[in-house]
């Protein structure tokens, strides 16, 4: 079952808001997400025209006692992983057949995307589903 990130206006929360920890509109943000095993999970990003990207994030909140992350904390960590992907590939050439998916100043940027959901693809490996906020992002 995917973890969803909804706001009152609909599905998805802009990554830019998550990176600035502006999460007041995230529905059920204090809910604990308990269906993640292990202390860390891999966030896997498969972006057309770019190599696969994986980043480990903590699947638990270690502040007082080990407990599952809240939806809010998980969303912020996922946004950070996506930001890392964008930074790592900022100067990577996009494969020509996928040029419409190019990232960077002349392509899709973080502020053009929203986090919609997180899907388990294998044990300990999860993949975010993103939404392009604007058609004219390129």
Short mmCIF file of the C-alpha atoms (twelve columns), coordinates in Angstrom:
data_MODEL
# 
_entry.id   MODEL 
# 
loop_
_atom_site.group_PDB 
_atom_site.id 
_atom_site.type_symbol 
_atom_site.label_atom_id 
_atom_site.label_alt_id 
_atom_site.label_comp_id 
_atom_site.label_asym_id 
_atom_site.label_seq_id 
_atom_site.Cartn_x 
_atom_site.Cartn_y 
_atom_site.Cartn_z 
_atom_site.pdbx_PDB_model_num 
ATOM 1   C CA . UNK A 1   0.000  0.000  0.000   1 
ATOM 2   C CA . UNK A 2   1.548  3.335  -0.991  1 
ATOM 3   C CA . UNK A 3   2.102  6.202  1.421   1 
ATOM 4   C CA . UNK A 4   0.188  9.209  0.081   1 
ATOM 5   C CA . UNK A 5   0.991  12.878 0.539   1 
ATOM 6   C CA . UNK A 6   -2.182 14.917 0.104   1 
ATOM 7   C CA . UNK A 7   -3.089 18.506 0.787   1 
ATOM 8   C CA . UNK A 8   -6.591 19.973 1.008   1 
ATOM 9   C CA . UNK A 9   -6.341 21.133 -2.623  1 
ATOM 10  C CA . UNK A 10  -5.660 17.584 -3.869  1 
ATOM 11  C CA . UNK A 11  -2.960 14.981 -4.315  1 
ATOM 12  C CA . UNK A 12  0.663  15.916 -3.802  1 
ATOM 13  C CA . UNK A 13  2.634  18.518 -1.897  1 
ATOM 14  C CA . UNK A 14  5.160  20.743 -3.711  1 
ATOM 15  C CA . UNK A 15  8.768  19.666 -3.100  1 
ATOM 16  C CA . UNK A 16  9.775  23.283 -2.609  1 
ATOM 17  C CA . UNK A 17  7.446  23.532 0.416   1 
ATOM 18  C CA . UNK A 18  8.881  20.331 1.872   1 
ATOM 19  C CA . UNK A 19  12.467 21.544 1.433   1 
ATOM 20  C CA . UNK A 20  11.540 24.677 3.399   1 
ATOM 21  C CA . UNK A 21  9.625  22.564 5.954   1 
ATOM 22  C CA . UNK A 22  6.372  24.361 5.145   1 
ATOM 23  C CA . UNK A 23  4.132  21.390 5.819   1 
ATOM 24  C CA . UNK A 24  1.066  22.827 7.544   1 
ATOM 25  C CA . UNK A 25  -1.170 21.863 4.599   1 
ATOM 26  C CA . UNK A 26  -0.051 18.220 4.531   1 
ATOM 27  C CA . UNK A 27  -2.988 16.052 5.574   1 
ATOM 28  C CA . UNK A 28  -2.435 13.528 8.381   1 
ATOM 29  C CA . UNK A 29  1.088  14.901 8.790   1 
ATOM 30  C CA . UNK A 30  1.432  13.599 12.365  1 
ATOM 31  C CA . UNK A 31  0.419  10.030 11.457  1 
ATOM 32  C CA . UNK A 32  3.181  7.486  12.041  1 
ATOM 33  C CA . UNK A 33  4.127  5.436  8.968   1 
ATOM 34  C CA . UNK A 34  4.756  1.999  10.430  1 
ATOM 35  C CA . UNK A 35  4.928  -0.283 7.394   1 
ATOM 36  C CA . UNK A 36  8.657  0.271  6.765   1 
ATOM 37  C CA . UNK A 37  10.955 -2.442 8.079   1 
ATOM 38  C CA . UNK A 38  14.531 -1.848 9.161   1 
ATOM 39  C CA . UNK A 39  16.242 1.287  10.408  1 
ATOM 40  C CA . UNK A 40  16.848 2.695  6.916   1 
ATOM 41  C CA . UNK A 41  15.160 2.487  3.551   1 
ATOM 42  C CA . UNK A 42  16.434 3.185  0.058   1 
ATOM 43  C CA . UNK A 43  14.727 5.897  -1.943  1 
ATOM 44  C CA . UNK A 44  15.073 4.961  -5.602  1 
ATOM 45  C CA . UNK A 45  14.677 7.516  -8.370  1 
ATOM 46  C CA . UNK A 46  14.244 6.374  -11.956 1 
ATOM 47  C CA . UNK A 47  14.258 9.519  -14.093 1 
ATOM 48  C CA . UNK A 48  14.045 9.221  -17.906 1 
ATOM 49  C CA . UNK A 49  17.396 10.011 -19.520 1 
ATOM 50  C CA . UNK A 50  19.452 9.702  -16.302 1 
ATOM 51  C CA . UNK A 51  21.174 6.868  -14.421 1 
ATOM 52  C CA . UNK A 52  19.300 5.240  -11.552 1 
ATOM 53  C CA . UNK A 53  19.750 7.031  -8.238  1 
ATOM 54  C CA . UNK A 54  19.444 5.603  -4.726  1 
ATOM 55  C CA . UNK A 55  19.728 7.360  -1.379  1 
ATOM 56  C CA . UNK A 56  19.388 5.844  2.083   1 
ATOM 57  C CA . UNK A 57  17.169 7.617  4.604   1 
ATOM 58  C CA . UNK A 58  16.227 6.730  8.180   1 
ATOM 59  C CA . UNK A 59  12.907 4.935  8.381   1 
ATOM 60  C CA . UNK A 60  12.593 5.673  12.077  1 
ATOM 61  C CA . UNK A 61  12.518 8.774  14.232  1 
ATOM 62  C CA . UNK A 62  15.324 8.569  16.807  1 
ATOM 63  C CA . UNK A 63  14.520 11.737 18.781  1 
ATOM 64  C CA . UNK A 64  13.390 10.090 22.041  1 
ATOM 65  C CA . UNK A 65  12.703 6.459  21.348  1 
ATOM 66  C CA . UNK A 66  12.877 4.565  18.107  1 
ATOM 67  C CA . UNK A 67  9.488  4.981  16.492  1 
ATOM 68  C CA . UNK A 68  8.182  5.181  12.922  1 
ATOM 69  C CA . UNK A 69  8.567  8.494  11.094  1 
ATOM 70  C CA . UNK A 70  5.590  10.768 10.817  1 
ATOM 71  C CA . UNK A 71  4.192  11.403 7.343   1 
ATOM 72  C CA . UNK A 72  5.607  14.938 7.588   1 
ATOM 73  C CA . UNK A 73  9.130  13.819 8.542   1 
ATOM 74  C CA . UNK A 74  9.135  11.132 5.849   1 
ATOM 75  C CA . UNK A 75  8.002  13.627 3.194   1 
ATOM 76  C CA . UNK A 76  10.772 16.076 4.144   1 
ATOM 77  C CA . UNK A 77  13.385 13.279 3.970   1 
ATOM 78  C CA . UNK A 78  12.120 12.144 0.555   1 
ATOM 79  C CA . UNK A 79  12.249 15.736 -0.715  1 
ATOM 80  C CA . UNK A 80  15.860 15.895 0.495   1 
ATOM 81  C CA . UNK A 81  16.697 12.706 -1.425  1 
ATOM 82  C CA . UNK A 82  15.123 14.115 -4.597  1 
ATOM 83  C CA . UNK A 83  17.054 17.356 -4.087  1 
ATOM 84  C CA . UNK A 84  20.255 15.266 -3.840  1 
ATOM 85  C CA . UNK A 85  19.390 13.616 -7.168  1 
ATOM 86  C CA . UNK A 86  18.926 17.024 -8.798  1 
ATOM 87  C CA . UNK A 87  22.229 18.304 -7.363  1 
ATOM 88  C CA . UNK A 88  24.146 15.193 -8.406  1 
ATOM 89  C CA . UNK A 89  22.825 15.293 -11.970 1 
ATOM 90  C CA . UNK A 90  22.678 19.065 -12.486 1 
ATOM 91  C CA . UNK A 91  25.468 18.848 -15.068 1 
ATOM 92  C CA . UNK A 92  24.747 15.339 -16.357 1 
ATOM 93  C CA . UNK A 93  23.781 15.220 -20.017 1 
ATOM 94  C CA . UNK A 94  20.260 13.865 -20.504 1 
ATOM 95  C CA . UNK A 95  19.904 11.139 -23.159 1 
ATOM 96  C CA . UNK A 96  18.567 12.908 -26.307 1 
ATOM 97  C CA . UNK A 97  15.439 10.720 -26.702 1 
ATOM 98  C CA . UNK A 98  14.394 11.837 -23.194 1 
ATOM 99  C CA . UNK A 99  15.299 15.526 -23.538 1 
ATOM 100 C CA . UNK A 100 11.805 16.625 -22.503 1 
ATOM 101 C CA . UNK A 101 12.694 15.228 -19.030 1 
ATOM 102 C CA . UNK A 102 15.938 17.231 -18.770 1 
ATOM 103 C CA . UNK A 103 16.545 18.626 -15.290 1 
ATOM 104 C CA . UNK A 104 18.239 21.884 -14.377 1 
ATOM 105 C CA . UNK A 105 17.958 25.587 -15.226 1 
ATOM 106 C CA . UNK A 106 16.746 24.921 -18.795 1 
ATOM 107 C CA . UNK A 107 14.504 22.032 -17.826 1 
ATOM 108 C CA . UNK A 108 12.535 20.642 -14.928 1 
ATOM 109 C CA . UNK A 109 13.465 22.109 -11.541 1 
ATOM 110 C CA . UNK A 110 12.535 21.130 -7.981  1 
ATOM 111 C CA . UNK A 111 9.957  23.920 -7.808  1 
ATOM 112 C CA . UNK A 112 8.108  22.311 -10.739 1 
ATOM 113 C CA . UNK A 113 7.410  19.070 -8.835  1 
ATOM 114 C CA . UNK A 114 5.107  17.743 -6.121  1 
ATOM 115 C CA . UNK A 115 5.471  14.552 -4.073  1 
ATOM 116 C CA . UNK A 116 2.312  12.494 -4.574  1 
ATOM 117 C CA . UNK A 117 3.118  9.135  -2.989  1 
ATOM 118 C CA . UNK A 118 5.786  6.631  -2.030  1 
ATOM 119 C CA . UNK A 119 5.618  3.042  -3.324  1 
ATOM 120 C CA . UNK A 120 7.403  -0.038 -2.044  1 
ATOM 121 C CA . UNK A 121 9.195  -1.676 -4.975  1 
ATOM 122 C CA . UNK A 122 11.044 -4.358 -2.986  1 
ATOM 123 C CA . UNK A 123 12.088 -5.095 0.594   1 
ATOM 124 C CA . UNK A 124 13.562 -1.846 1.962   1 
ATOM 125 C CA . UNK A 125 13.376 -0.059 -1.403  1 
ATOM 126 C CA . UNK A 126 10.812 2.646  -2.095  1 
ATOM 127 C CA . UNK A 127 10.140 4.846  -5.114  1 
ATOM 128 C CA . UNK A 128 8.471  8.268  -4.976  1 
ATOM 129 C CA . UNK A 129 5.729  9.208  -7.414  1 
ATOM 130 C CA . UNK A 130 6.087  12.821 -8.509  1 
ATOM 131 C CA . UNK A 131 3.779  15.167 -10.356 1 
ATOM 132 C CA . UNK A 132 4.806  17.973 -12.700 1 
ATOM 133 C CA . UNK A 133 3.028  21.091 -11.437 1 
ATOM 134 C CA . UNK A 134 3.265  23.059 -14.685 1 
ATOM 135 C CA . UNK A 135 3.188  22.015 -18.318 1 
ATOM 136 C CA . UNK A 136 5.496  24.883 -19.294 1 
ATOM 137 C CA . UNK A 137 8.325  23.724 -17.000 1 
ATOM 138 C CA . UNK A 138 10.705 23.323 -19.931 1 
# 
